[in-house]
């Protein structure tokens, strides 16, 4: 792999408009980003299940045709939807279909939290309660304690992308007001949280991570390992 040959494949819900700019604004100049989309409009458990069953692996096979160096499954809640064992199998199937190592946002978050030594968490999301429960279960099944999870109850994925920075900050303040967590997790790849991470990190004494930042960091680490191998 040379400096001019690093290709990142990204599998995203079709209505997601946030994760792509979060990635390409923070990639080295010699990295390129290539996206395949999975049809999704409303962010519900039923719709995400259909997305997983019908569109995920075809998207991975599409990306295989451009020979990516790594492929990212870019949906936090869908990664948590059917449990962590299912997610591991999904990552394996995506990697096989794409012909490249695969990174899951949901797993990237859990790995980042472990690296931080965090155990007690507060989580904020844009989701409906049914998806908040899946996120909480995924974290708890990996040994974390979720002190509090709070969502905005947004149904349409396009509306999630329109949430203002001020609303994300106020949500974080509300959710952590009576808690003493080891870390705050801002969930969802279509939530415009990366731009407010510096502000949140100044506000709180504990670490703050977001879906997209965790996935980007893990993706870059994987590529660096491949380059050194």
Residue pairs with C-beta under 8 A, 6 or more apart in sequence:
1 69
1 226
1 227
3 30
4 30
5 69
6 28
6 30
6 31
6 32
6 69
6 223
7 31
7 32
7 34
7 66
7 67
7 68
7 69
8 23
8 27
8 31
8 32
8 33
8 34
8 68
8 69
8 70
8 71
8 72
8 219
8 223
9 34
9 35
9 36
9 60
9 63
9 66
9 68
9 70
9 71
9 72
9 98
9 100
10 19
10 20
10 23
10 33
10 34
10 35
10 36
10 71
10 72
10 74
11 35
11 36
11 37
11 38
11 56
11 59
11 60
11 63
11 71
11 72
11 73
11 74
11 75
11 94
12 19
12 20
12 35
12 36
12 37
12 38
12 74
12 75
12 189
13 37
13 38
13 39
13 40
13 51
13 74
13 75
13 78
13 157
13 190
14 37
14 38
14 39
14 40
14 41
15 40
15 41
15 156
15 157
15 158
15 190
16 40
16 74
16 75
16 157
16 161
16 189
16 190
17 158
17 161
17 190
18 161
18 189
18 190
18 191
18 192
18 212
19 74
19 189
19 190
19 212
19 215
20 33
20 35
22 194
22 212
22 213
22 216
23 33
23 72
23 212
23 216
23 219
24 33
26 194
26 216
27 33
27 220
31 223
34 63
34 66
34 68
36 59
36 60
36 62
36 63
37 55
37 59
38 51
38 55
38 56
38 59
38 75
39 51
39 54
39 55
40 47
40 48
40 51
40 157
41 47
41 156
41 157
41 158
42 155
42 156
42 157
43 77
43 126
43 127
43 128
43 131
43 154
43 155
43 156
43 157
43 160
44 128
44 130
44 131
44 155
45 81
45 130
45 131
45 134
48 75
48 77
48 78
48 81
48 131
49 81
49 82
51 75
51 78
52 78
52 81
52 82
52 90
56 73
56 90
56 94
57 93
57 94
57 97
60 71
60 93
60 94
60 97
60 98
60 102
61 97
61 98
63 71
63 98
63 100
64 97
64 98
64 99
64 100
67 99
67 100
68 98
68 99
68 100
69 100
69 223
69 226
70 100
70 101
70 102
70 103
70 219
70 222
70 223
70 226
71 94
71 95
71 98
71 100
71 101
71 102
71 103
72 102
72 103
72 104
72 105
72 215
72 219
73 79
73 90
73 91
73 94
73 102
73 103
73 104
73 105
74 105
74 189
74 215
75 105
75 189
76 105
76 106
76 109
76 135
76 187
76 188
76 189
76 211
77 106
77 125
77 127
77 131
77 134
77 135
77 187
77 188
79 87
79 90
79 104
79 105
79 106
79 107
79 138
80 87
80 106
80 131
80 134
80 135
80 137
80 138
81 131
81 134
83 137
83 138
83 141
84 107
84 138
84 141
84 142
87 104
87 106
87 107
87 138
88 107
90 104
91 102
91 103
91 104
91 107
92 102
94 102
95 101
95 102
101 222
101 226
103 215
103 218
103 219
103 222
104 215
105 189
105 211
105 212
105 214
105 215
106 138
106 211
108 211
108 214
108 215
108 217
108 218
108 219
109 185
109 187
109 209
109 211
109 214
109 215
110 138
110 139
110 142
110 144
111 214
111 218
112 209
112 214
112 217
112 218
113 121
113 139
113 144
113 183
113 185
113 209
116 182
116 183
116 207
116 209
117 182
118 144
118 181
118 182
118 183
118 206
118 207
119 143
119 144
119 145
119 182
120 144
120 145
120 147
120 180
120 181
120 182
121 139
121 144
121 145
121 146
121 147
121 181
121 182
121 183
121 184
121 185
122 146
122 147
122 148
122 149
122 150
122 175
122 176
122 179
122 181
122 183
122 184
122 185
123 132
123 135
123 136
123 139
123 146
123 148
123 149
123 150
123 175
123 184
123 185
123 186
123 187
124 149
124 150
124 151
124 168
124 171
124 172
124 175
124 184
124 185
124 186
124 187
125 131
125 132
125 135
125 149
125 150
125 151
125 152
125 186
125 187
125 188
125 191
126 151
126 152
126 154
126 160
126 163
126 188
126 190
126 191
127 135
127 151
127 152
127 153
127 154
127 187
127 188
128 151
128 153
128 154
128 155
129 151
129 153
131 151
132 149
132 150
132 151
135 149
135 187
136 146
136 149
139 146
139 185
140 146
147 179
147 180
147 181
148 175
148 176
148 179
149 175
150 171
150 174
150 175
152 160
152 163
152 167
152 171
154 160
154 163
157 190
160 188
160 190
160 191
161 190
161 191
161 192
163 191
163 192
165 192
165 195
165 196
165 199
168 186
168 191
168 192
168 193
168 196
169 196
169 199
169 200
169 203
172 184
172 186
172 200
172 203
172 204
172 208
173 203
175 184
176 184
176 204
181 206
182 206
182 207
183 206
183 207
183 208
183 209
184 200
184 204
184 206
184 207
184 208
184 209
185 208
185 209
185 210
186 193
186 197
186 200
186 208
186 209
186 210
186 211
187 210
187 211
188 211
189 211
189 212
189 215
191 210
191 211
193 210
193 211
193 212
193 213
194 210
194 212
194 213
197 208
197 209
197 210
197 213
200 208
201 207
201 208
